[in-house]
């Protein structure tokens, strides 16, 4: 993303928290839809105007619990 450097990510607690949570989920997920949703959540955690830590944690937990079909329905 434009305007985001590796140095700024290293000091961004929201990014670090979301990256750790997503990594734990990826360890037991093989579905491409889940992996893509986790990737998007982590990228958006570093974006300007990102949701607060609680909202991010809730979203990552839902991605972990949802099936790929659930995720497709949510996007509708």
Residue pairs with C-beta under 8 A, 6 or more apart in sequence:
1 43
1 46
1 47
3 48
4 46
4 47
8 46
9 15
9 16
9 46
12 45
12 46
13 53
14 45
14 46
14 50
14 53
14 56
15 42
15 45
15 46
17 45
17 53
17 56
17 57
18 41
18 42
18 45
18 56
18 60
19 42
19 45
21 57
21 60
21 61
22 38
22 39
22 41
22 42
22 60
25 34
25 38
25 60
25 63
25 64
26 34
26 35
26 38
29 35
29 38
29 64
31 67
31 68
32 68
33 68
33 71
33 72
34 63
34 64
34 66
34 68
34 71
37 63
37 71
38 60
38 63
41 56
41 59
41 60
41 63
44 50
44 51
45 51
45 56
50 56
51 59
63 71
66 74
